[in-house]
């Protein structure tokens, strides 16, 4: 075993301080053990400089795009990977052969139990976009997963009892999504800098649960978010190799599905699968983040202005092209091509509206099945039967055997003109409403928020912010009024929405709409553009002690 020093490693929270309601006998101390900390510190010290370099490379690409001297295209230096028909991904892993319906949600104890009891094949447990990264959410997410994998997650509240419907070995396969490369965990410092949040989330889950998951025949498996270059996937692959060697399990035991949710990554799908090879379990269409990334990376180009968000659908030219290229890529290489999220939630008090929403979900899943996806996502257990009903028509556990024709070009991936697309005042109001409501909830520690009968996460708030920035930046004209979108107009409507939402808030004057608006304002006035809302807001939810714990004394 490699000897790892915990000198200059500091924890800036009180490990002994438990939450008011603690339904588990597992403690934070059981997760942040000396051995587990040595493992994640080793990974951080080995790979963090590479992580930071790759993040800097994203900005190099952005500057080239802004200058007009560079256009996204397939990489000439990796043409040999794309043109070589012989290489394949690995054989499908146990518990990942049938992924026809996947449910997603944060690792809150009650939501984790509900998801594992849902009629689905797999469950993406999310430390990223649907989880506000408070210390309690992140570390108790690890506690909850530790307990679930050991069948000790049942608990009672004053209002309800939560219980698994059977042994975890017979329930949906867990796939964990750690935070993206851009995020850090500011409650744990290594060598005077915060640890990579990706390494923190991955490392603690892997170290404590990998061997138990192997015993169950279900893991360890991961979803990898927000990557923009195939070398970012290579970094994950390097970490997987070291991690498996460290605890003494065969390389290739880990499997990872990559979310293609950034525009640059769409031009490198094949290379991303190639970099992960023995660890690859396919690609997923992260639709809302993909729209966000498309606006973000092309925000300064007047030729790529998107209309109101509800007009940007999966049948829009650039979205349809991205889906078709992803399915072709995955199936030629023998791995899963997963569909996107159905974010609708049941509308209990309006049967007519509910039926309309469920019909929309069904039609979306039929489109995915017909295109060739092997499965799809739902955000609520009530939607799982619809997805099951559609994907059972595959007749097999997956349809990797089906390789649709690939005629998708680089130009198709950039075809953002949407026929009859409009930008209206209502579009501004909708973006401000969703953005403010999500940011306010996130600041209070909730990253999975029901808004207008949809389960929203950070990606949809990002679309709101980016669209408003883009519309102001280019001074677009509103279809309904003929008015030009200016910083003054977006600020005026923002103030109106803050007042309206604050008055309606059940929290009274304890709501955080004003704080959300403070961060939102310069973005929607076009005065600044942050890479991510989550990193922009993160310091507001960091809770650290004045005196740090020196972990070298463990």
C-alpha positions as CSV (number, residue, x, y, z in Angstrom):
1,X,0.0,0.0,0.0
2,X,1.2,3.5,-0.9
3,X,2.1,5.6,2.1
4,X,0.1,8.9,2.1
5,X,0.8,11.8,4.3
6,X,-2.0,13.8,5.7
7,X,0.3,16.7,6.6
8,X,-1.2,20.0,5.4
9,X,-4.7,18.5,5.1
10,X,-7.4,20.4,7.0
11,X,-11.1,19.9,7.5
12,X,-13.0,23.1,8.1
13,X,-16.1,21.7,9.7
14,X,-16.9,20.1,13.0
15,X,-17.1,16.3,12.3
16,X,-18.7,15.7,15.6
17,X,-21.7,18.0,15.0
18,X,-24.6,15.9,13.8
19,X,-27.8,17.3,12.2
20,X,-30.8,17.8,14.4
21,X,-32.5,14.8,12.7
22,X,-30.1,11.9,12.2
23,X,-31.8,8.7,11.0
24,X,-28.6,6.6,10.7
25,X,-26.2,5.1,13.1
26,X,-23.5,5.7,10.5
27,X,-21.6,8.9,11.3
28,X,-19.5,11.3,9.3
29,X,-16.5,9.8,11.1
30,X,-17.4,6.5,9.5
31,X,-17.0,8.1,6.1
32,X,-14.0,10.4,6.7
33,X,-11.8,7.7,8.1
34,X,-8.0,8.1,8.0
35,X,-7.7,5.4,5.3
36,X,-10.4,7.0,3.1
37,X,-8.9,10.4,3.5
38,X,-5.4,9.1,2.6
39,X,-7.0,7.7,-0.6
40,X,-8.7,10.9,-1.8
41,X,-5.6,13.0,-0.8
42,X,-3.5,10.7,-3.0
43,X,-5.8,11.1,-5.9
44,X,-6.0,14.9,-5.5
45,X,-2.2,15.4,-5.2
46,X,-1.6,13.1,-8.2
47,X,-4.2,14.6,-10.6
48,X,-5.3,18.1,-9.5
49,X,-2.7,20.0,-11.5
50,X,-3.9,18.2,-14.6
51,X,-7.5,19.0,-13.7
52,X,-6.7,22.7,-13.4
53,X,-4.8,22.7,-16.7
54,X,-7.8,21.1,-18.5
55,X,-10.1,23.8,-17.1
56,X,-7.8,26.5,-18.4
57,X,-7.9,24.8,-21.8
58,X,-11.6,25.4,-21.9
59,X,-11.0,29.1,-21.7
60,X,-8.5,29.0,-24.4
61,X,-11.1,27.5,-26.7
62,X,-13.6,30.2,-25.6
63,X,-11.3,33.0,-26.5
64,X,-10.7,31.5,-29.9
65,X,-14.5,31.2,-30.5
66,X,-15.0,34.8,-29.3
67,X,-12.3,36.0,-31.7
68,X,-14.0,34.4,-34.7
69,X,-10.7,32.7,-35.6
70,X,-11.9,29.3,-34.6
71,X,-15.0,27.1,-35.3
72,X,-15.8,23.9,-33.6
73,X,-15.1,20.9,-35.7
74,X,-14.0,17.3,-35.4
75,X,-10.4,17.1,-34.3
76,X,-8.0,16.3,-37.1
77,X,-5.4,14.9,-34.7
78,X,-7.8,12.2,-33.6
79,X,-9.1,11.2,-37.0
80,X,-7.4,7.8,-36.6
81,X,-9.6,7.0,-33.6
82,X,-12.8,7.9,-35.5
83,X,-11.7,6.0,-38.6
84,X,-10.5,2.8,-37.0
85,X,-13.5,0.4,-37.1
86,X,-11.8,-2.3,-35.0
87,X,-11.9,-1.0,-31.4
88,X,-14.9,-1.6,-29.2
89,X,-16.0,-0.8,-25.7
90,X,-16.0,-3.6,-23.1
91,X,-18.6,-6.3,-22.7
92,X,-21.6,-5.0,-20.8
93,X,-21.2,-5.0,-17.0
94,X,-23.5,-6.9,-14.5
95,X,-26.5,-4.8,-13.6
96,X,-26.0,-2.5,-16.7
97,X,-27.3,-4.7,-19.5
98,X,-30.8,-3.5,-19.3
99,X,-31.0,0.3,-18.7
100,X,-34.4,0.9,-20.3
101,X,-35.6,3.2,-17.5
102,X,-33.2,5.2,-15.3
103,X,-34.4,7.5,-12.5
104,X,-32.3,10.3,-11.2
105,X,-32.2,12.4,-8.1
106,X,-30.0,13.6,-5.2
107,X,-28.8,11.3,-2.4
108,X,-31.3,12.5,0.2
109,X,-32.3,9.6,2.4
110,X,-36.0,9.6,1.5
111,X,-35.5,10.2,-2.2
112,X,-32.9,7.5,-2.3
113,X,-35.3,5.0,-0.9
114,X,-38.2,6.1,-3.2
115,X,-35.9,5.8,-6.2
116,X,-34.7,2.3,-5.3
117,X,-38.3,1.3,-4.8
118,X,-39.3,2.6,-8.2
119,X,-40.0,0.3,-11.1
120,X,-36.8,1.2,-12.9
121,X,-33.6,-0.7,-13.9
122,X,-31.0,1.8,-12.7
123,X,-30.8,4.9,-10.4
124,X,-28.4,7.7,-11.0
125,X,-27.7,9.1,-7.6
126,X,-26.7,12.7,-8.2
127,X,-24.2,14.8,-6.2
128,X,-24.1,17.3,-9.1
129,X,-26.9,19.3,-10.8
130,X,-29.8,18.2,-8.6
131,X,-28.0,18.6,-5.3
132,X,-27.1,21.9,-3.7
133,X,-23.5,21.1,-2.5
134,X,-23.9,22.0,1.2
135,X,-21.6,20.1,3.5
136,X,-24.5,18.2,5.0
137,X,-25.9,17.3,1.5
138,X,-22.6,16.0,0.3
139,X,-21.3,14.1,3.3
140,X,-24.7,12.7,4.4
141,X,-25.3,11.7,0.8
142,X,-22.2,9.5,1.3
143,X,-23.7,8.2,4.5
144,X,-27.0,7.4,2.8
145,X,-25.4,5.5,0.0
146,X,-23.2,3.6,2.5
147,X,-26.3,2.5,4.3
148,X,-28.3,1.7,1.2
149,X,-25.7,-0.6,-0.2
150,X,-25.7,-2.5,3.2
151,X,-29.5,-2.7,3.5
152,X,-29.6,-0.4,6.5
153,X,-31.2,2.7,5.1
154,X,-34.8,2.3,6.5
155,X,-35.9,5.1,8.8
156,X,-38.9,6.8,10.3
157,X,-39.9,10.4,10.5
158,X,-42.8,11.8,12.6
159,X,-44.9,11.8,9.4
160,X,-43.8,8.7,7.4
161,X,-41.8,5.5,7.5
162,X,-39.3,4.8,4.7
163,X,-38.4,1.2,3.8
164,X,-36.7,-0.6,1.0
165,X,-38.9,-3.1,-0.8
166,X,-36.4,-5.9,-0.7
167,X,-32.7,-6.5,-0.7
168,X,-30.6,-3.9,-2.5
169,X,-29.1,-6.7,-4.7
170,X,-32.6,-7.1,-6.2
171,X,-33.3,-3.4,-6.6
172,X,-32.2,-0.9,-9.3
173,X,-28.5,-0.6,-10.0
174,X,-26.9,2.5,-8.4
175,X,-24.9,4.8,-10.7
176,X,-23.3,7.7,-8.9
177,X,-22.7,11.1,-10.5
178,X,-20.0,13.1,-8.8
179,X,-19.6,16.8,-9.2
180,X,-17.9,18.1,-12.4
181,X,-14.3,19.0,-12.9
182,X,-15.0,22.7,-12.4
183,X,-16.1,22.3,-8.8
184,X,-14.2,22.1,-5.5
185,X,-15.1,21.1,-2.0
186,X,-14.2,24.0,0.3
187,X,-14.7,22.2,3.5
188,X,-11.6,20.1,2.9
189,X,-8.2,21.7,2.1
190,X,-5.2,19.8,0.7
191,X,-1.9,21.7,0.6
192,X,-3.7,25.1,1.1
193,X,-6.3,24.6,-1.7
194,X,-9.7,23.0,-1.7
195,X,-9.9,19.4,-2.8
196,X,-11.4,18.7,-6.2
197,X,-15.1,18.0,-5.6
198,X,-15.0,15.3,-8.3
199,X,-12.3,13.4,-6.5
200,X,-14.0,14.0,-3.1
201,X,-17.4,12.5,-4.3
202,X,-15.9,9.7,-6.4
203,X,-13.2,8.8,-3.9
204,X,-15.3,8.5,-0.8
205,X,-18.0,6.5,-2.5
206,X,-15.5,4.2,-4.3
207,X,-13.3,3.6,-1.3
208,X,-16.1,2.6,1.0
209,X,-18.4,0.7,-1.3
210,X,-16.5,-0.8,-4.3
211,X,-15.9,-4.2,-2.8
212,X,-19.4,-4.5,-1.4
213,X,-20.8,-3.5,-4.8
214,X,-18.7,-6.1,-6.5
215,X,-20.1,-8.7,-4.1
216,X,-23.6,-7.6,-5.0
217,X,-22.7,-7.8,-8.7
218,X,-23.6,-4.2,-9.3
219,X,-20.7,-1.8,-9.5
220,X,-19.0,0.4,-8.8
221,X,-20.6,2.5,-11.6
222,X,-20.6,6.2,-12.3
223,X,-22.0,9.0,-14.5
224,X,-19.4,11.7,-15.5
225,X,-20.7,15.2,-16.1
226,X,-19.8,18.4,-17.9
227,X,-16.7,17.3,-19.8
228,X,-15.6,19.4,-22.8
229,X,-12.6,17.5,-24.2
230,X,-11.6,13.8,-24.5
231,X,-8.5,14.5,-22.4
232,X,-10.9,15.2,-19.5
233,X,-12.2,11.7,-20.0
234,X,-8.7,10.4,-20.1
235,X,-8.1,12.1,-16.7
236,X,-11.0,10.1,-15.3
237,X,-9.7,6.9,-16.8
238,X,-6.3,7.5,-15.2
239,X,-8.0,8.1,-11.8
240,X,-10.0,4.9,-12.3
241,X,-6.9,2.9,-13.0
242,X,-5.1,4.2,-9.9
243,X,-8.2,3.7,-7.7
244,X,-8.6,0.1,-8.7
245,X,-5.0,-0.7,-8.3
246,X,-5.0,1.0,-4.8
247,X,-7.7,-1.2,-3.4
248,X,-6.7,-4.3,-5.4
249,X,-9.5,-4.9,-7.8
250,X,-9.1,-5.6,-11.6
251,X,-9.0,-2.7,-14.0
252,X,-12.2,-2.4,-15.9
253,X,-14.3,-3.2,-12.8
254,X,-15.4,0.5,-12.8
255,X,-17.8,1.5,-15.5
256,X,-18.7,5.1,-16.4
257,X,-21.3,6.6,-18.6
258,X,-20.4,10.1,-19.9
259,X,-23.1,12.8,-20.2
260,X,-22.6,14.5,-23.5
261,X,-23.9,17.8,-22.3
262,X,-21.5,20.3,-23.7
263,X,-21.2,21.5,-27.3
264,X,-17.4,20.8,-27.6
265,X,-17.9,17.3,-26.4
266,X,-20.4,16.6,-29.2
267,X,-17.5,16.8,-31.6
268,X,-15.4,14.3,-29.6
269,X,-17.9,11.6,-28.7
270,X,-15.9,8.8,-30.3
271,X,-12.7,10.0,-28.6
272,X,-14.4,10.1,-25.2
273,X,-15.5,6.5,-25.4
274,X,-12.0,5.6,-26.7
275,X,-10.3,7.2,-23.7
276,X,-12.4,5.3,-21.2
277,X,-12.5,2.1,-23.3
278,X,-12.4,-0.7,-20.7
279,X,-14.3,1.5,-18.3
280,X,-16.9,2.8,-20.7
281,X,-20.6,2.1,-20.3
282,X,-21.8,4.5,-22.9
283,X,-22.9,8.1,-23.5
284,X,-26.0,10.0,-22.4
285,X,-27.9,12.9,-24.0
286,X,-27.9,15.6,-21.2
287,X,-30.3,17.8,-23.1
288,X,-30.7,20.8,-20.9
289,X,-27.0,21.2,-20.1
290,X,-26.3,20.7,-23.8
291,X,-28.6,23.7,-24.6
292,X,-26.9,25.7,-21.9
293,X,-23.4,24.8,-23.2
294,X,-24.4,25.7,-26.8
295,X,-25.6,29.1,-25.7
296,X,-22.5,29.6,-23.4
297,X,-19.9,28.7,-25.9
298,X,-21.5,30.6,-28.8
299,X,-22.9,33.4,-26.7
300,X,-20.9,36.1,-28.5
301,X,-21.8,35.0,-32.0
302,X,-24.9,36.7,-33.4
303,X,-25.5,33.8,-35.8
304,X,-26.4,31.5,-32.9
305,X,-29.1,33.2,-30.9
306,X,-31.7,30.8,-29.6
307,X,-35.4,31.7,-29.2
308,X,-37.7,31.3,-26.2
309,X,-36.6,28.1,-24.3
310,X,-39.9,26.2,-24.9
311,X,-39.2,26.4,-28.6
312,X,-35.8,24.7,-28.3
313,X,-36.9,21.1,-28.4
314,X,-35.2,17.8,-29.2
315,X,-36.5,18.1,-32.8
316,X,-34.6,21.4,-33.2
317,X,-31.9,20.8,-36.0
318,X,-28.8,21.0,-33.7
319,X,-30.4,18.8,-31.0
320,X,-31.6,16.2,-33.5
321,X,-28.1,16.0,-35.0
322,X,-26.5,15.6,-31.7
323,X,-28.8,12.7,-30.7
324,X,-28.3,10.9,-34.0
325,X,-24.5,11.2,-33.9
326,X,-24.5,9.9,-30.2
327,X,-26.5,6.8,-31.0
328,X,-24.5,5.9,-34.0
329,X,-21.2,6.4,-32.1
330,X,-22.2,4.3,-29.2
331,X,-23.7,1.4,-31.1
332,X,-20.8,1.2,-33.5
333,X,-18.5,0.9,-30.4
334,X,-20.8,-1.6,-28.5
335,X,-21.9,0.6,-25.6
336,X,-25.2,2.1,-24.5
337,X,-26.7,5.3,-25.9
338,X,-29.0,6.7,-23.2
339,X,-31.8,9.2,-23.8
340,X,-32.6,12.4,-21.9
341,X,-34.6,13.5,-19.0
342,X,-38.4,13.6,-18.7
343,X,-38.7,16.4,-16.1
344,X,-42.4,16.4,-15.8
345,X,-44.0,15.5,-12.4
346,X,-47.6,14.5,-11.8
347,X,-50.2,17.3,-11.7
348,X,-52.5,15.8,-9.0
349,X,-55.1,18.5,-8.9
350,X,-55.7,18.8,-12.7
351,X,-56.4,15.5,-14.5
352,X,-56.7,17.2,-17.9
353,X,-53.3,19.0,-17.5
354,X,-51.8,15.8,-16.1
355,X,-52.9,13.7,-19.0
356,X,-51.5,16.3,-21.4
357,X,-48.1,16.3,-19.6
358,X,-48.0,12.5,-19.5
359,X,-48.8,12.3,-23.2
360,X,-45.9,14.7,-23.8
361,X,-43.6,12.3,-21.9
362,X,-44.8,9.3,-23.8
363,X,-44.3,10.9,-27.2
364,X,-40.8,12.0,-26.1
365,X,-39.9,8.4,-25.1
366,X,-41.3,7.0,-28.3
367,X,-39.1,9.4,-30.2
368,X,-36.1,8.2,-28.2
369,X,-36.9,4.6,-28.8
370,X,-37.4,5.1,-32.5
371,X,-34.1,7.0,-32.9
372,X,-32.3,4.0,-31.3
373,X,-31.7,4.9,-27.6
374,X,-31.3,2.0,-25.2
375,X,-33.1,3.7,-22.4
376,X,-34.1,7.0,-21.0
377,X,-34.4,9.1,-17.8
378,X,-37.3,10.1,-15.6
379,X,-37.3,12.5,-12.6
380,X,-40.3,11.0,-10.8
381,X,-41.3,7.4,-10.0
382,X,-44.7,8.0,-11.5
383,X,-43.2,8.5,-14.9
384,X,-41.3,5.1,-14.8
385,X,-44.3,3.0,-16.0
386,X,-44.6,5.2,-19.1
387,X,-40.9,4.8,-20.0
388,X,-41.2,1.0,-19.3
389,X,-44.3,0.8,-21.5
390,X,-42.4,2.4,-24.4
391,X,-39.0,0.7,-24.1
392,X,-40.3,-2.8,-23.7
393,X,-40.9,-2.5,-27.4
394,X,-37.2,-3.0,-27.9
395,X,-37.9,-6.7,-27.4
396,X,-34.4,-7.1,-26.0
397,X,-32.6,-5.6,-23.0
398,X,-31.1,-2.9,-25.2
399,X,-30.7,-2.2,-29.0
400,X,-27.0,-1.7,-29.2
401,X,-27.2,-4.1,-32.3
402,X,-29.0,-1.3,-34.2
403,X,-26.6,1.1,-35.8
404,X,-28.5,4.0,-37.5
405,X,-26.9,5.7,-40.5
406,X,-24.6,8.5,-39.5
407,X,-24.8,11.5,-41.9
408,X,-24.3,14.1,-39.1
409,X,-21.7,16.7,-40.0
410,X,-20.0,19.4,-38.0
411,X,-22.3,22.0,-39.6
412,X,-25.3,20.0,-38.5
413,X,-24.2,20.2,-34.9
414,X,-24.0,24.0,-35.2
415,X,-27.3,24.4,-37.0
416,X,-29.0,26.5,-34.3
417,X,-31.5,28.3,-36.5
418,X,-35.0,27.2,-35.4
419,X,-37.8,27.7,-37.9
420,X,-40.4,30.2,-36.6
421,X,-38.4,30.8,-33.4
422,X,-39.5,33.9,-31.5
423,X,-38.1,35.9,-28.5
424,X,-40.8,37.5,-26.5
425,X,-41.4,39.4,-23.2
426,X,-43.0,36.1,-21.9
427,X,-39.7,34.4,-22.7
428,X,-37.8,36.9,-20.5
429,X,-40.3,36.5,-17.7
430,X,-40.1,32.7,-17.9
431,X,-36.3,32.7,-17.7
432,X,-36.3,35.1,-14.8
433,X,-39.0,33.2,-13.0
434,X,-37.2,29.8,-13.3
435,X,-33.8,31.2,-12.7
436,X,-34.8,33.0,-9.5
437,X,-36.8,30.2,-8.1
438,X,-34.1,27.7,-8.7
439,X,-31.3,29.9,-7.4
440,X,-33.3,30.8,-4.2
441,X,-34.0,27.1,-3.4
442,X,-30.3,26.2,-4.2
443,X,-29.1,28.8,-1.7
444,X,-31.3,27.2,0.9
445,X,-29.8,23.8,0.2
446,X,-32.2,22.3,-2.3
447,X,-31.0,21.4,-5.7
448,X,-34.0,19.5,-7.0
449,X,-36.9,21.9,-7.3
450,X,-40.4,21.5,-8.6
451,X,-41.3,24.6,-10.7
452,X,-44.4,24.8,-12.9
453,X,-44.9,21.0,-12.8
454,X,-41.4,20.3,-13.8
455,X,-38.5,19.0,-11.7
456,X,-35.8,21.6,-12.3
457,X,-32.1,21.3,-11.7
458,X,-29.1,23.6,-12.2
459,X,-29.1,23.0,-16.0
460,X,-32.4,24.7,-16.6
461,X,-31.4,27.7,-14.5
462,X,-28.3,27.9,-16.5
463,X,-30.3,28.1,-19.7
464,X,-32.3,31.0,-18.2
465,X,-29.1,32.9,-17.4
466,X,-27.4,32.3,-20.7
467,X,-30.4,33.2,-22.8
468,X,-30.9,36.5,-21.0
469,X,-27.2,37.4,-21.3
470,X,-27.3,36.5,-25.1
471,X,-30.4,38.5,-25.8
472,X,-29.0,41.6,-24.0
473,X,-25.6,41.2,-25.6
474,X,-27.0,41.2,-29.1
475,X,-29.9,43.6,-28.4
476,X,-32.5,41.3,-29.9
477,X,-36.0,42.7,-30.8
478,X,-39.0,41.2,-29.0
479,X,-41.6,39.7,-31.3
480,X,-44.6,40.8,-29.3
481,X,-43.7,44.5,-28.6
482,X,-41.0,45.4,-31.1
483,X,-38.9,46.5,-28.1
484,X,-35.2,46.0,-27.9
485,X,-33.9,43.8,-25.1
486,X,-31.6,46.1,-23.0
487,X,-30.0,45.7,-19.6
488,X,-32.6,48.2,-18.2
489,X,-35.4,46.0,-19.5
490,X,-34.2,42.8,-18.0
491,X,-33.4,44.5,-14.7
492,X,-36.9,46.0,-14.5
493,X,-38.5,42.7,-15.1
494,X,-36.1,41.0,-12.6
495,X,-37.2,43.5,-9.9
496,X,-40.8,42.8,-10.6
497,X,-40.3,39.0,-10.4
498,X,-38.4,39.3,-7.1
499,X,-41.2,41.3,-5.6
500,X,-43.8,38.9,-6.9
501,X,-42.0,35.7,-5.8
502,X,-41.0,37.2,-2.4
503,X,-44.6,38.1,-1.6
504,X,-45.8,34.6,-2.5
505,X,-43.0,32.8,-0.6
506,X,-44.1,30.6,2.3
507,X,-40.9,31.6,4.1
508,X,-41.9,35.2,4.4
509,X,-38.9,37.5,4.9
510,X,-36.6,34.5,5.3
511,X,-36.7,33.8,1.6
512,X,-33.5,34.3,-0.4
513,X,-34.9,35.9,-3.6
514,X,-33.0,39.2,-3.0
515,X,-29.7,37.3,-2.6
516,X,-30.4,35.3,-5.7
517,X,-31.2,38.5,-7.6
518,X,-27.9,40.1,-6.5
519,X,-26.0,37.4,-8.3
520,X,-28.4,37.1,-11.2
521,X,-28.4,40.9,-12.0
522,X,-25.0,41.4,-13.6
523,X,-25.4,38.2,-15.6
524,X,-28.8,39.1,-17.1
525,X,-27.6,42.7,-17.7
526,X,-24.8,41.3,-19.9
527,X,-22.1,42.9,-17.6
528,X,-20.4,39.6,-16.8
529,X,-20.6,35.9,-17.7
530,X,-19.8,33.3,-15.1
531,X,-18.8,29.8,-16.2
532,X,-21.3,28.2,-13.9
533,X,-24.1,29.4,-11.5
534,X,-23.1,26.7,-9.0
535,X,-19.5,28.1,-8.7
536,X,-20.9,31.7,-8.7
537,X,-23.1,30.9,-5.7
538,X,-21.0,28.3,-3.9
539,X,-19.4,30.6,-1.3
540,X,-22.9,31.5,0.0
541,X,-23.5,27.9,1.2
542,X,-20.0,27.1,2.5
543,X,-20.0,26.8,6.3
544,X,-16.6,26.5,7.8
545,X,-15.1,26.7,11.3
546,X,-12.6,29.4,12.2
547,X,-10.3,26.7,13.5
548,X,-9.5,23.9,11.1
549,X,-8.9,20.3,12.1
550,X,-5.4,19.1,11.3
551,X,-6.0,15.7,9.8
552,X,-2.4,14.6,10.2
553,X,-3.2,13.9,13.8
554,X,-5.8,11.2,13.0
